[in-house]
Amino acid sequence: MPVVRLIVGPLVTVLDLVLRLYMWIVIARAVISWVEPNPYNPVVRTLRALTDPVLRPIQRLQWRITRGQVPIDFSPMVVVLAILFLRRFLFELTLLLLRPM
């Protein structure tokens, strides 16, 4: 069991850090979309390159459900909620795996 503690603890810590960072990237993308960003700006291009693979399927699903009648893009909120859920799941899993027997 000590080997599992040595592996799981740091792995979950790094994964939590990556998820938190990605959540802030999605939030930055949503905030930048409120203004009319220059599509050739390197920051805008980087944010879109990092978030489009995750946001596009949710945007397509939202469009199919609402038939394009809702002018608000809810995909960043869905992704942030999914990340928060995943972080909570990892926390509970870590507690379960690392609890004393």
Distance bins in CASP14 RR format, pairs under 12 A and 6 or more apart:
PFRMAT RR
TARGET T0000
AUTHOR 0000-0000-0000
RMODE 2
METHOD distances of the structure
MODEL  1
1 7 0 0 0 0 0 1 0 0 0 0 0
1 8 0 0 0 0 0 1 0 0 0 0 0
1 97 0 0 0 0 1 0 0 0 0 0 0
1 98 0 0 0 0 1 0 0 0 0 0 0
1 99 0 0 0 0 0 1 0 0 0 0 0
1 100 0 0 0 0 1 0 0 0 0 0 0
1 101 1 0 0 1 0 0 0 0 0 0 0
2 8 0 0 0 0 0 1 0 0 0 0 0
2 9 0 0 0 0 0 1 0 0 0 0 0
2 98 0 0 0 0 0 1 0 0 0 0 0
2 100 0 0 0 0 0 1 0 0 0 0 0
2 101 0 0 0 0 0 1 0 0 0 0 0
3 9 0 0 0 0 0 1 0 0 0 0 0
3 97 0 0 0 0 0 1 0 0 0 0 0
4 10 0 0 0 0 0 1 0 0 0 0 0
4 11 0 0 0 0 0 1 0 0 0 0 0
4 12 0 0 0 0 0 1 0 0 0 0 0
4 93 0 0 0 0 0 1 0 0 0 0 0
4 94 0 0 0 0 0 1 0 0 0 0 0
4 96 0 0 0 0 0 1 0 0 0 0 0
4 97 1 0 0 1 0 0 0 0 0 0 0
4 98 1 0 0 1 0 0 0 0 0 0 0
4 99 0 0 0 0 0 1 0 0 0 0 0
4 101 0 0 0 0 0 1 0 0 0 0 0
5 11 0 0 0 0 0 1 0 0 0 0 0
5 12 0 0 0 0 0 1 0 0 0 0 0
5 94 0 0 0 0 1 0 0 0 0 0 0
5 97 1 0 0 1 0 0 0 0 0 0 0
5 98 1 0 1 0 0 0 0 0 0 0 0
5 99 0 0 0 0 0 1 0 0 0 0 0
5 100 0 0 0 0 0 1 0 0 0 0 0
5 101 0 0 0 0 0 1 0 0 0 0 0
6 12 0 0 0 0 0 1 0 0 0 0 0
6 97 0 0 0 0 0 1 0 0 0 0 0
6 98 0 0 0 0 0 1 0 0 0 0 0
7 13 0 0 0 0 0 1 0 0 0 0 0
7 14 0 0 0 0 0 1 0 0 0 0 0
7 94 0 0 0 0 0 1 0 0 0 0 0
7 97 0 0 0 0 1 0 0 0 0 0 0
7 98 0 0 0 0 0 1 0 0 0 0 0
8 14 0 0 0 0 0 1 0 0 0 0 0
8 15 0 0 0 0 0 1 0 0 0 0 0
8 16 0 0 0 0 0 1 0 0 0 0 0
8 90 0 0 0 0 1 0 0 0 0 0 0
8 91 0 0 0 0 0 1 0 0 0 0 0
8 93 0 0 0 0 1 0 0 0 0 0 0
8 94 1 0 0 1 0 0 0 0 0 0 0
8 95 0 0 0 0 0 1 0 0 0 0 0
8 96 0 0 0 0 0 1 0 0 0 0 0
8 97 1 0 1 0 0 0 0 0 0 0 0
8 98 1 0 0 1 0 0 0 0 0 0 0
8 99 0 0 0 0 0 1 0 0 0 0 0
9 15 0 0 0 0 1 0 0 0 0 0 0
9 16 0 0 0 0 1 0 0 0 0 0 0
9 90 0 0 0 0 0 1 0 0 0 0 0
9 91 0 0 0 0 0 1 0 0 0 0 0
9 93 0 0 0 0 0 1 0 0 0 0 0
9 94 1 0 0 1 0 0 0 0 0 0 0
9 95 0 0 0 0 0 1 0 0 0 0 0
9 97 0 0 0 0 1 0 0 0 0 0 0
9 98 1 0 0 1 0 0 0 0 0 0 0
10 16 0 0 0 0 0 1 0 0 0 0 0
10 17 0 0 0 0 0 1 0 0 0 0 0
10 94 0 0 0 0 0 1 0 0 0 0 0
10 98 0 0 0 0 0 1 0 0 0 0 0
11 17 0 0 0 0 0 1 0 0 0 0 0
11 18 0 0 0 0 0 1 0 0 0 0 0
11 90 0 0 0 0 1 0 0 0 0 0 0
11 93 0 0 0 0 0 1 0 0 0 0 0
11 94 0 0 0 0 1 0 0 0 0 0 0
11 97 0 0 0 0 0 1 0 0 0 0 0
11 98 0 0 0 0 0 1 0 0 0 0 0
12 18 0 0 0 0 0 1 0 0 0 0 0
12 19 0 0 0 0 0 1 0 0 0 0 0
12 86 0 0 0 0 0 1 0 0 0 0 0
12 87 0 0 0 0 1 0 0 0 0 0 0
12 89 0 0 0 0 0 1 0 0 0 0 0
12 90 1 0 1 0 0 0 0 0 0 0 0
12 91 1 0 0 1 0 0 0 0 0 0 0
12 92 0 0 0 0 0 1 0 0 0 0 0
12 93 1 0 0 1 0 0 0 0 0 0 0
12 94 1 0 1 0 0 0 0 0 0 0 0
12 95 0 0 0 0 0 1 0 0 0 0 0
12 96 0 0 0 0 0 1 0 0 0 0 0
12 97 0 0 0 0 1 0 0 0 0 0 0
12 98 0 0 0 0 1 0 0 0 0 0 0
13 19 0 0 0 0 0 1 0 0 0 0 0
13 20 0 0 0 0 0 1 0 0 0 0 0
13 87 0 0 0 0 0 1 0 0 0 0 0
13 90 0 0 0 0 1 0 0 0 0 0 0
13 91 0 0 0 0 0 1 0 0 0 0 0
13 94 0 0 0 0 1 0 0 0 0 0 0
13 98 0 0 0 0 0 1 0 0 0 0 0
14 20 0 0 0 0 0 1 0 0 0 0 0
14 21 0 0 0 0 0 1 0 0 0 0 0
14 90 0 0 0 0 0 1 0 0 0 0 0
15 21 0 0 0 0 0 1 0 0 0 0 0
15 22 0 0 0 0 0 1 0 0 0 0 0
15 83 0 0 0 0 0 1 0 0 0 0 0
15 86 0 0 0 0 1 0 0 0 0 0 0
15 87 0 0 0 0 1 0 0 0 0 0 0
15 89 0 0 0 0 0 1 0 0 0 0 0
15 90 1 0 0 1 0 0 0 0 0 0 0
15 91 0 0 0 0 0 1 0 0 0 0 0
15 93 0 0 0 0 0 1 0 0 0 0 0
15 94 0 0 0 0 1 0 0 0 0 0 0
16 22 0 0 0 0 0 1 0 0 0 0 0
16 23 0 0 0 0 0 1 0 0 0 0 0
16 83 0 0 0 0 0 1 0 0 0 0 0
16 84 0 0 0 0 0 1 0 0 0 0 0
16 86 0 0 0 0 1 0 0 0 0 0 0
16 87 1 0 1 0 0 0 0 0 0 0 0
16 88 0 0 0 0 0 1 0 0 0 0 0
16 89 0 0 0 0 0 1 0 0 0 0 0
16 90 1 0 0 1 0 0 0 0 0 0 0
16 91 1 0 0 1 0 0 0 0 0 0 0
16 93 0 0 0 0 0 1 0 0 0 0 0
16 94 0 0 0 0 1 0 0 0 0 0 0
17 23 0 0 0 0 0 1 0 0 0 0 0
17 24 0 0 0 0 0 1 0 0 0 0 0
17 87 0 0 0 0 0 1 0 0 0 0 0
17 90 0 0 0 0 0 1 0 0 0 0 0
18 24 0 0 0 0 0 1 0 0 0 0 0
18 25 0 0 0 0 0 1 0 0 0 0 0
18 50 0 0 0 0 0 1 0 0 0 0 0
18 83 0 0 0 0 1 0 0 0 0 0 0
18 86 0 0 0 0 0 1 0 0 0 0 0
18 87 0 0 0 0 0 1 0 0 0 0 0
18 90 0 0 0 0 0 1 0 0 0 0 0
19 25 0 0 0 0 0 1 0 0 0 0 0
19 26 0 0 0 0 0 1 0 0 0 0 0
19 54 0 0 0 0 0 1 0 0 0 0 0
19 79 0 0 0 0 0 1 0 0 0 0 0
19 80 0 0 0 0 0 1 0 0 0 0 0
19 82 0 0 0 0 1 0 0 0 0 0 0
19 83 1 0 1 0 0 0 0 0 0 0 0
19 84 0 0 0 0 1 0 0 0 0 0 0
19 85 0 0 0 0 0 1 0 0 0 0 0
19 86 1 0 0 1 0 0 0 0 0 0 0
19 87 1 0 1 0 0 0 0 0 0 0 0
19 88 0 0 0 0 0 1 0 0 0 0 0
19 89 0 0 0 0 0 1 0 0 0 0 0
19 90 1 0 0 1 0 0 0 0 0 0 0
19 91 0 0 0 0 0 1 0 0 0 0 0
20 26 0 0 0 0 0 1 0 0 0 0 0
20 27 0 0 0 0 0 1 0 0 0 0 0
20 80 0 0 0 0 0 1 0 0 0 0 0
20 83 1 0 0 1 0 0 0 0 0 0 0
20 84 0 0 0 0 1 0 0 0 0 0 0
20 86 0 0 0 0 0 1 0 0 0 0 0
20 87 1 0 0 1 0 0 0 0 0 0 0
20 90 0 0 0 0 0 1 0 0 0 0 0
21 27 0 0 0 0 0 1 0 0 0 0 0
21 28 0 0 0 0 0 1 0 0 0 0 0
21 50 0 0 0 0 0 1 0 0 0 0 0
21 83 0 0 0 0 0 1 0 0 0 0 0
21 87 0 0 0 0 0 1 0 0 0 0 0
22 28 0 0 0 0 0 1 0 0 0 0 0
22 29 0 0 0 0 0 1 0 0 0 0 0
22 47 0 0 0 0 0 1 0 0 0 0 0
22 50 1 0 0 1 0 0 0 0 0 0 0
22 51 0 0 0 0 1 0 0 0 0 0 0
22 53 0 0 0 0 0 1 0 0 0 0 0
22 54 0 0 0 0 1 0 0 0 0 0 0
22 55 0 0 0 0 0 1 0 0 0 0 0
22 76 0 0 0 0 0 1 0 0 0 0 0
22 79 0 0 0 0 1 0 0 0 0 0 0
22 80 0 0 0 0 1 0 0 0 0 0 0
22 82 0 0 0 0 0 1 0 0 0 0 0
22 83 1 0 0 1 0 0 0 0 0 0 0
22 84 0 0 0 0 0 1 0 0 0 0 0
22 86 0 0 0 0 0 1 0 0 0 0 0
22 87 0 0 0 0 0 1 0 0 0 0 0
23 29 0 0 0 0 0 1 0 0 0 0 0
23 30 0 0 0 0 0 1 0 0 0 0 0
23 50 0 0 0 0 0 1 0 0 0 0 0
23 51 0 0 0 0 0 1 0 0 0 0 0
23 54 0 0 0 0 0 1 0 0 0 0 0
23 76 0 0 0 0 1 0 0 0 0 0 0
23 77 0 0 0 0 0 1 0 0 0 0 0
23 79 1 0 0 1 0 0 0 0 0 0 0
23 80 1 0 1 0 0 0 0 0 0 0 0
23 81 0 0 0 0 1 0 0 0 0 0 0
23 82 0 0 0 0 1 0 0 0 0 0 0
23 83 1 0 1 0 0 0 0 0 0 0 0
23 84 1 0 0 1 0 0 0 0 0 0 0
23 85 0 0 0 0 0 1 0 0 0 0 0
23 86 0 0 0 0 1 0 0 0 0 0 0
23 87 0 0 0 0 1 0 0 0 0 0 0
24 30 0 0 0 0 0 1 0 0 0 0 0
24 31 0 0 0 0 0 1 0 0 0 0 0
24 47 0 0 0 0 0 1 0 0 0 0 0
24 50 0 0 0 0 0 1 0 0 0 0 0
24 51 0 0 0 0 0 1 0 0 0 0 0
24 76 0 0 0 0 0 1 0 0 0 0 0
24 79 0 0 0 0 0 1 0 0 0 0 0
24 80 0 0 0 0 1 0 0 0 0 0 0
24 83 0 0 0 0 1 0 0 0 0 0 0
25 31 0 0 0 0 0 1 0 0 0 0 0
25 32 0 0 0 0 0 1 0 0 0 0 0
25 43 0 0 0 0 0 1 0 0 0 0 0
25 46 0 0 0 0 1 0 0 0 0 0 0
25 47 1 0 0 1 0 0 0 0 0 0 0
25 48 0 0 0 0 0 1 0 0 0 0 0
25 49 0 0 0 0 0 1 0 0 0 0 0
25 50 1 0 1 0 0 0 0 0 0 0 0
25 51 1 0 0 1 0 0 0 0 0 0 0
25 52 0 0 0 0 0 1 0 0 0 0 0
25 54 0 0 0 0 1 0 0 0 0 0 0
25 55 0 0 0 0 0 1 0 0 0 0 0
25 76 0 0 0 0 0 1 0 0 0 0 0
25 79 0 0 0 0 1 0 0 0 0 0 0
25 80 0 0 0 0 0 1 0 0 0 0 0
25 83 0 0 0 0 0 1 0 0 0 0 0
26 32 0 0 0 0 0 1 0 0 0 0 0
26 33 0 0 0 0 0 1 0 0 0 0 0
26 47 0 0 0 0 1 0 0 0 0 0 0
26 48 0 0 0 0 0 1 0 0 0 0 0
26 50 0 0 0 0 1 0 0 0 0 0 0
26 51 1 0 1 0 0 0 0 0 0 0 0
26 52 0 0 0 0 0 1 0 0 0 0 0
26 53 0 0 0 0 0 1 0 0 0 0 0
26 54 1 0 0 1 0 0 0 0 0 0 0
26 55 1 0 0 1 0 0 0 0 0 0 0
26 58 0 0 0 0 0 1 0 0 0 0 0
26 73 0 0 0 0 0 1 0 0 0 0 0
26 75 0 0 0 0 1 0 0 0 0 0 0
26 76 1 0 1 0 0 0 0 0 0 0 0
26 77 0 0 0 0 1 0 0 0 0 0 0
26 78 0 0 0 0 1 0 0 0 0 0 0
26 79 1 0 1 0 0 0 0 0 0 0 0
26 80 1 0 1 0 0 0 0 0 0 0 0
26 81 0 0 0 0 0 1 0 0 0 0 0
26 82 0 0 0 0 1 0 0 0 0 0 0
26 83 1 0 0 1 0 0 0 0 0 0 0
26 84 0 0 0 0 0 1 0 0 0 0 0
27 33 0 0 0 0 0 1 0 0 0 0 0
27 34 0 0 0 0 0 1 0 0 0 0 0
27 47 0 0 0 0 0 1 0 0 0 0 0
27 51 0 0 0 0 1 0 0 0 0 0 0
27 76 1 0 0 1 0 0 0 0 0 0 0
27 77 0 0 0 0 1 0 0 0 0 0 0
27 79 0 0 0 0 1 0 0 0 0 0 0
27 80 1 0 0 1 0 0 0 0 0 0 0
27 81 0 0 0 0 0 1 0 0 0 0 0
27 83 0 0 0 0 0 1 0 0 0 0 0
27 84 0 0 0 0 0 1 0 0 0 0 0
28 34 0 0 0 0 0 1 0 0 0 0 0
28 37 0 0 0 0 0 1 0 0 0 0 0
28 43 0 0 0 0 1 0 0 0 0 0 0
28 44 0 0 0 0 1 0 0 0 0 0 0
28 46 0 0 0 0 0 1 0 0 0 0 0
28 47 1 0 0 1 0 0 0 0 0 0 0
28 48 0 0 0 0 0 1 0 0 0 0 0
28 50 0 0 0 0 1 0 0 0 0 0 0
28 51 0 0 0 0 1 0 0 0 0 0 0
28 76 0 0 0 0 1 0 0 0 0 0 0
28 80 0 0 0 0 0 1 0 0 0 0 0
29 37 0 0 0 0 1 0 0 0 0 0 0
29 43 0 0 0 0 0 1 0 0 0 0 0
29 44 0 0 0 0 1 0 0 0 0 0 0
29 45 0 0 0 0 0 1 0 0 0 0 0
29 46 0 0 0 0 1 0 0 0 0 0 0
29 47 1 0 1 0 0 0 0 0 0 0 0
29 48 1 0 0 1 0 0 0 0 0 0 0
29 49 0 0 0 0 0 1 0 0 0 0 0
29 50 1 0 0 1 0 0 0 0 0 0 0
29 51 1 0 1 0 0 0 0 0 0 0 0
29 52 0 0 0 0 1 0 0 0 0 0 0
29 54 0 0 0 0 0 1 0 0 0 0 0
29 55 1 0 0 1 0 0 0 0 0 0 0
29 73 0 0 0 0 0 1 0 0 0 0 0
29 75 0 0 0 0 1 0 0 0 0 0 0
29 76 1 0 0 1 0 0 0 0 0 0 0
29 77 0 0 0 0 0 1 0 0 0 0 0
29 79 0 0 0 0 1 0 0 0 0 0 0
29 80 0 0 0 0 0 1 0 0 0 0 0
30 37 0 0 0 0 0 1 0 0 0 0 0
30 47 0 0 0 0 1 0 0 0 0 0 0
30 48 0 0 0 0 0 1 0 0 0 0 0
30 51 0 0 0 0 1 0 0 0 0 0 0
30 55 0 0 0 0 1 0 0 0 0 0 0
30 72 0 0 0 0 0 1 0 0 0 0 0
30 73 0 0 0 0 1 0 0 0 0 0 0
30 74 0 0 0 0 0 1 0 0 0 0 0
30 75 0 0 0 0 1 0 0 0 0 0 0
30 76 1 1 0 0 0 0 0 0 0 0 0
30 77 0 0 0 0 1 0 0 0 0 0 0
30 78 0 0 0 0 0 1 0 0 0 0 0
30 79 0 0 0 0 1 0 0 0 0 0 0
30 80 0 0 0 0 1 0 0 0 0 0 0
31 37 0 0 0 0 0 1 0 0 0 0 0
31 43 0 0 0 0 0 1 0 0 0 0 0
31 44 0 0 0 0 0 1 0 0 0 0 0
31 47 0 0 0 0 1 0 0 0 0 0 0
31 76 0 0 0 0 1 0 0 0 0 0 0
32 38 0 0 0 0 0 1 0 0 0 0 0
32 39 0 0 0 0 0 1 0 0 0 0 0
32 41 0 0 0 0 1 0 0 0 0 0 0
32 43 1 0 0 1 0 0 0 0 0 0 0
32 44 1 0 0 1 0 0 0 0 0 0 0
32 45 0 0 0 0 0 1 0 0 0 0 0
32 46 0 0 0 0 0 1 0 0 0 0 0
32 47 1 0 0 1 0 0 0 0 0 0 0
32 48 0 0 0 0 1 0 0 0 0 0 0
32 51 0 0 0 0 0 1 0 0 0 0 0
32 76 0 0 0 0 0 1 0 0 0 0 0
33 39 0 0 0 0 0 1 0 0 0 0 0
33 44 0 0 0 0 1 0 0 0 0 0 0
33 47 0 0 0 0 1 0 0 0 0 0 0
33 48 0 0 0 0 1 0 0 0 0 0 0
33 51 0 0 0 0 0 1 0 0 0 0 0
33 52 0 0 0 0 0 1 0 0 0 0 0
33 55 0 0 0 0 0 1 0 0 0 0 0
33 59 0 0 0 0 0 1 0 0 0 0 0
33 72 0 0 0 0 0 1 0 0 0 0 0
33 73 1 0 0 1 0 0 0 0 0 0 0
33 75 0 0 0 0 0 1 0 0 0 0 0
33 76 0 0 0 0 1 0 0 0 0 0 0
34 72 0 0 0 0 0 1 0 0 0 0 0
34 73 0 0 0 0 0 1 0 0 0 0 0
34 76 0 0 0 0 0 1 0 0 0 0 0
35 41 0 0 0 0 0 1 0 0 0 0 0
35 44 0 0 0 0 0 1 0 0 0 0 0
36 44 0 0 0 0 0 1 0 0 0 0 0
37 43 0 0 0 0 1 0 0 0 0 0 0
37 44 1 0 1 0 0 0 0 0 0 0 0
37 45 0 0 0 0 1 0 0 0 0 0 0
37 46 0 0 0 0 0 1 0 0 0 0 0
37 47 0 0 0 0 1 0 0 0 0 0 0
37 48 0 0 0 0 1 0 0 0 0 0 0
38 44 1 0 0 1 0 0 0 0 0 0 0
38 45 0 0 0 0 1 0 0 0 0 0 0
38 48 0 0 0 0 0 1 0 0 0 0 0
39 45 1 0 0 1 0 0 0 0 0 0 0
39 47 0 0 0 0 0 1 0 0 0 0 0
39 48 0 0 0 0 1 0 0 0 0 0 0
39 49 0 0 0 0 0 1 0 0 0 0 0
40 46 0 0 0 0 0 1 0 0 0 0 0
40 48 0 0 0 0 0 1 0 0 0 0 0
41 47 0 0 0 0 1 0 0 0 0 0 0
41 48 0 0 0 0 0 1 0 0 0 0 0
42 48 0 0 0 0 0 1 0 0 0 0 0
42 49 0 0 0 0 0 1 0 0 0 0 0
43 49 0 0 0 0 0 1 0 0 0 0 0
43 50 0 0 0 0 0 1 0 0 0 0 0
44 50 0 0 0 0 0 1 0 0 0 0 0
44 51 0 0 0 0 0 1 0 0 0 0 0
44 52 0 0 0 0 0 1 0 0 0 0 0
45 51 0 0 0 0 0 1 0 0 0 0 0
45 52 0 0 0 0 0 1 0 0 0 0 0
46 52 0 0 0 0 0 1 0 0 0 0 0
47 54 0 0 0 0 0 1 0 0 0 0 0
47 55 0 0 0 0 0 1 0 0 0 0 0
47 76 0 0 0 0 0 1 0 0 0 0 0
48 54 0 0 0 0 0 1 0 0 0 0 0
48 55 0 0 0 0 1 0 0 0 0 0 0
48 56 0 0 0 0 0 1 0 0 0 0 0
49 55 0 0 0 0 0 1 0 0 0 0 0
49 56 0 0 0 0 0 1 0 0 0 0 0
50 79 0 0 0 0 0 1 0 0 0 0 0
51 57 0 0 0 0 0 1 0 0 0 0 0
51 58 0 0 0 0 0 1 0 0 0 0 0
51 59 0 0 0 0 0 1 0 0 0 0 0
51 73 0 0 0 0 0 1 0 0 0 0 0
51 75 0 0 0 0 1 0 0 0 0 0 0
51 76 1 0 0 1 0 0 0 0 0 0 0
51 79 1 0 0 1 0 0 0 0 0 0 0
51 80 0 0 0 0 0 1 0 0 0 0 0
51 83 0 0 0 0 0 1 0 0 0 0 0
52 58 0 0 0 0 0 1 0 0 0 0 0
52 59 0 0 0 0 1 0 0 0 0 0 0
52 60 0 0 0 0 0 1 0 0 0 0 0
52 75 0 0 0 0 0 1 0 0 0 0 0
52 76 0 0 0 0 0 1 0 0 0 0 0
52 79 0 0 0 0 0 1 0 0 0 0 0
53 59 0 0 0 0 0 1 0 0 0 0 0
53 75 0 0 0 0 0 1 0 0 0 0 0
53 79 0 0 0 0 0 1 0 0 0 0 0
54 75 0 0 0 0 1 0 0 0 0 0 0
54 76 0 0 0 0 1 0 0 0 0 0 0
54 78 0 0 0 0 1 0 0 0 0 0 0
54 79 1 0 1 0 0 0 0 0 0 0 0
54 80 0 0 0 0 0 1 0 0 0 0 0
54 82 0 0 0 0 1 0 0 0 0 0 0
54 83 0 0 0 0 1 0 0 0 0 0 0
55 61 0 0 0 0 0 1 0 0 0 0 0
55 62 0 0 0 0 0 1 0 0 0 0 0
55 73 0 0 0 0 1 0 0 0 0 0 0
55 74 0 0 0 0 0 1 0 0 0 0 0
55 75 1 0 1 0 0 0 0 0 0 0 0
55 76 1 0 0 1 0 0 0 0 0 0 0
55 77 0 0 0 0 0 1 0 0 0 0 0
55 78 0 0 0 0 1 0 0 0 0 0 0
55 79 1 0 0 1 0 0 0 0 0 0 0
55 80 0 0 0 0 0 1 0 0 0 0 0
55 82 0 0 0 0 0 1 0 0 0 0 0
56 62 0 0 0 0 0 1 0 0 0 0 0
56 63 0 0 0 0 0 1 0 0 0 0 0
56 73 0 0 0 0 0 1 0 0 0 0 0
56 75 0 0 0 0 1 0 0 0 0 0 0
56 76 0 0 0 0 0 1 0 0 0 0 0
56 79 0 0 0 0 0 1 0 0 0 0 0
57 63 0 0 0 0 0 1 0 0 0 0 0
57 64 0 0 0 0 0 1 0 0 0 0 0
57 75 0 0 0 0 1 0 0 0 0 0 0
57 78 0 0 0 0 0 1 0 0 0 0 0
57 79 0 0 0 0 0 1 0 0 0 0 0
57 82 0 0 0 0 0 1 0 0 0 0 0
58 64 0 0 0 0 0 1 0 0 0 0 0
58 65 0 0 0 0 0 1 0 0 0 0 0
58 73 0 0 0 0 1 0 0 0 0 0 0
58 74 1 0 0 1 0 0 0 0 0 0 0
58 75 1 1 0 0 0 0 0 0 0 0 0
58 76 0 0 0 0 1 0 0 0 0 0 0
58 77 0 0 0 0 1 0 0 0 0 0 0
58 78 1 0 1 0 0 0 0 0 0 0 0
58 79 1 0 0 1 0 0 0 0 0 0 0
58 80 0 0 0 0 0 1 0 0 0 0 0
58 81 0 0 0 0 0 1 0 0 0 0 0
58 82 0 0 0 0 1 0 0 0 0 0 0
59 65 0 0 0 0 0 1 0 0 0 0 0
59 66 0 0 0 0 0 1 0 0 0 0 0
59 68 0 0 0 0 0 1 0 0 0 0 0
59 70 0 0 0 0 0 1 0 0 0 0 0
59 72 0 0 0 0 0 1 0 0 0 0 0
59 73 1 0 0 1 0 0 0 0 0 0 0
59 74 0 0 0 0 1 0 0 0 0 0 0
59 75 1 0 1 0 0 0 0 0 0 0 0
59 76 0 0 0 0 1 0 0 0 0 0 0
59 77 0 0 0 0 0 1 0 0 0 0 0
59 78 0 0 0 0 1 0 0 0 0 0 0
59 79 0 0 0 0 0 1 0 0 0 0 0
60 66 0 0 0 0 0 1 0 0 0 0 0
60 68 0 0 0 0 0 1 0 0 0 0 0
60 73 0 0 0 0 0 1 0 0 0 0 0
60 75 0 0 0 0 1 0 0 0 0 0 0
61 68 0 0 0 0 0 1 0 0 0 0 0
61 73 0 0 0 0 0 1 0 0 0 0 0
61 74 0 0 0 0 0 1 0 0 0 0 0
61 75 0 0 0 0 1 0 0 0 0 0 0
61 78 0 0 0 0 1 0 0 0 0 0 0
62 68 0 0 0 0 1 0 0 0 0 0 0
62 69 0 0 0 0 0 1 0 0 0 0 0
62 70 1 0 0 1 0 0 0 0 0 0 0
62 71 0 0 0 0 0 1 0 0 0 0 0
62 72 0 0 0 0 1 0 0 0 0 0 0
62 73 1 0 0 1 0 0 0 0 0 0 0
62 74 1 0 1 0 0 0 0 0 0 0 0
62 75 1 0 0 1 0 0 0 0 0 0 0
62 76 0 0 0 0 0 1 0 0 0 0 0
62 77 0 0 0 0 0 1 0 0 0 0 0
62 78 0 0 0 0 1 0 0 0 0 0 0
62 79 0 0 0 0 0 1 0 0 0 0 0
63 69 0 0 0 0 1 0 0 0 0 0 0
63 70 0 0 0 0 1 0 0 0 0 0 0
63 71 0 0 0 0 0 1 0 0 0 0 0
63 72 0 0 0 0 0 1 0 0 0 0 0
63 73 0 0 0 0 1 0 0 0 0 0 0
63 74 0 0 0 0 0 1 0 0 0 0 0
63 75 0 0 0 0 0 1 0 0 0 0 0
64 70 0 0 0 0 0 1 0 0 0 0 0
65 74 0 0 0 0 0 1 0 0 0 0 0
65 75 0 0 0 0 0 1 0 0 0 0 0
65 78 0 0 0 0 0 1 0 0 0 0 0
66 72 0 0 0 0 1 0 0 0 0 0 0
66 73 0 0 0 0 0 1 0 0 0 0 0
66 74 0 0 0 0 1 0 0 0 0 0 0
72 78 0 0 0 0 0 1 0 0 0 0 0
73 79 0 0 0 0 0 1 0 0 0 0 0
74 80 0 0 0 0 0 1 0 0 0 0 0
74 81 0 0 0 0 1 0 0 0 0 0 0
75 81 0 0 0 0 0 1 0 0 0 0 0
75 82 0 0 0 0 0 1 0 0 0 0 0
76 82 0 0 0 0 0 1 0 0 0 0 0
76 83 0 0 0 0 0 1 0 0 0 0 0
77 83 0 0 0 0 0 1 0 0 0 0 0
77 84 0 0 0 0 0 1 0 0 0 0 0
78 84 0 0 0 0 0 1 0 0 0 0 0
78 85 0 0 0 0 0 1 0 0 0 0 0
79 85 0 0 0 0 0 1 0 0 0 0 0
79 86 0 0 0 0 0 1 0 0 0 0 0
80 86 0 0 0 0 0 1 0 0 0 0 0
80 87 0 0 0 0 0 1 0 0 0 0 0
81 87 0 0 0 0 0 1 0 0 0 0 0
81 88 0 0 0 0 0 1 0 0 0 0 0
82 88 0 0 0 0 0 1 0 0 0 0 0
82 89 0 0 0 0 0 1 0 0 0 0 0
83 89 0 0 0 0 0 1 0 0 0 0 0
83 90 0 0 0 0 0 1 0 0 0 0 0
84 90 0 0 0 0 0 1 0 0 0 0 0
84 91 0 0 0 0 0 1 0 0 0 0 0
85 91 0 0 0 0 0 1 0 0 0 0 0
85 92 0 0 0 0 0 1 0 0 0 0 0
86 92 0 0 0 0 0 1 0 0 0 0 0
86 93 0 0 0 0 0 1 0 0 0 0 0
87 93 0 0 0 0 0 1 0 0 0 0 0
87 94 0 0 0 0 0 1 0 0 0 0 0
88 94 0 0 0 0 0 1 0 0 0 0 0
88 95 0 0 0 0 0 1 0 0 0 0 0
89 95 0 0 0 0 0 1 0 0 0 0 0
89 96 0 0 0 0 0 1 0 0 0 0 0
90 96 0 0 0 0 0 1 0 0 0 0 0
90 97 0 0 0 0 0 1 0 0 0 0 0
90 98 0 0 0 0 0 1 0 0 0 0 0
91 97 0 0 0 0 0 1 0 0 0 0 0
91 98 0 0 0 0 0 1 0 0 0 0 0
92 98 0 0 0 0 0 1 0 0 0 0 0
92 99 0 0 0 0 0 1 0 0 0 0 0
93 99 0 0 0 0 0 1 0 0 0 0 0
END
